[in-house]
Amino acid sequence: MVEMVWDAERHGTGRTASGASLAIGDEAHFSPDDLVCLAAASCLMKTLLGMAEDEGVPLLSYLSTAELIRDAAESGSGRVRIRAYVSTDTDDDRRRLEALSERARTGSPIACLLGDRVEVVADVRVLEATRRSSA
């Protein structure tokens, strides 16, 4: 459970059950739009990392960006685009991670809540230094 407390004007403080807090709103560190993007991106990451671990697929790095894209033609409509940059050490693992990234999109609880309003673009690469050292 999280708690949202209004502070003043158009901002407040969000608190988690563990006591962590975060400033949200105008002139704060995070906007509600940022939080939706963070929720979708972090849930995708957690889901993908769990799937990769379960299937024994090694990841060397993971980074993602997420943005809220609003449809100008439809007021209030939009989607979250997540770009995930993942690296591994073999071409076989790259192919496996590409498949897992699609499964993670459909298995991520937040992505499931958002439905077709989540777009995932996976960029999975084999690190060249790792490729050379294993040859």
N, C-alpha and C positions, 0 to 999 in steps of 0.2 A: 504494500500500500504506500502511496505517496500523499503528501499534504501540500496544498497550495495556499499561502497566506498573502493577502494583499498588503503591500507596504505603503505605497503612496502613488498618486497619479496613475500611470498605466504600467506599473511593474510590481513584482512580488517576489517571494522566496518559496521555492519548492523544497520540501524536505522528505527524505526517505525514512523508512522505519528504523534504519540503522543510525540515523542522525545526520547523515550527509546533507548539505544544503547547496542550493544553486540559485543565483539571481536570474530572474526571467522577466522579459518585457522590454519596453522602451528604455534605452540607455543602460541596459543590463548586458551581461556577458552573453546570454542566450535568448533568442526569441522562440516563441512556440514553433515557428517554422523550422528553426535549427533543431529543436528537440524531436520533431517528427522525423527529420532526416537522420539524426543520431540514433533514434530508436530503430529505424529500418536498417541502417548500415551496421549497427552493432549486433542486432539480432541475426542478420545475414552472416556476419563474421563468425559469431558463436556457433551457428548452425553448420557452416562450412568447415570450421576447424574441428568440430565434433565428428562430422562425417569422415573427414580425412583421417582423423585419428582412429576411428572405428575400422576403416578399411586399410590402414597401414600405408597411407600415401603421405610422404614427407613434404612438408612446406618449409621453405627457407625464409620466406618473408610474406607479409600480408599488409596491404595498405588500401584504404578505400576513400573515395570522396562521395558525397551525396548532396544532391540539390533538389529543391522543390521547384518544379517547372509548372507555371500557371498557364492555362489555356486562355488566351486573350478573348476568344470567341464566346467562351462559356464562363460566366461569372461564378467564382467559387470552385471551379473545376481545376484539377491539376494532377500531377503525378510526381513521384519521387524517382529520380534517376540515380542509381548507385553504380559507380565504376570501381570495380575491385581489381587491384593489381597484385598478382600472386606470382611467386617464383618457386621453382623446384629444381631438381638436378638432372632429370632425364626426360626425353621426349615422351616415353610411355607414361610417366607421372604427370606430365603436362596434359596429355589427352585425358587421363583419369580425372584430373582436377577440373578440366573444362566440363566434363560430364557431371561431376559433383557440384559445380557451381550452379548448374541449372536445377539439380535436385534440391540444393540449398534454398534457391529462390522459392520453390514450391513448398518446401518444408519449414521455412522460417515462420514462426508464429506471427510476427508483425507483418511480414509480407502477405501472409494469408489474410490477415485482417484488412489490409489495404487492397487486396485483390489485384485487378489489372492496372491499378494505379502505381504499381512498382515495376520499374524497368531495371534489369541488372545487365551490365556490360562487363564481362570478365576478360581481363587481359592476363593470360597465364603464360609465363615465359620460363625458359630454361636459362639459368645463369651461366654465362660463357666461362667464367673462371672455374666453376664447378664441373662443367662439361670437359674442359681441358684436363683438369686434375684427375678425372676418373678414366680418361682414355689411356 
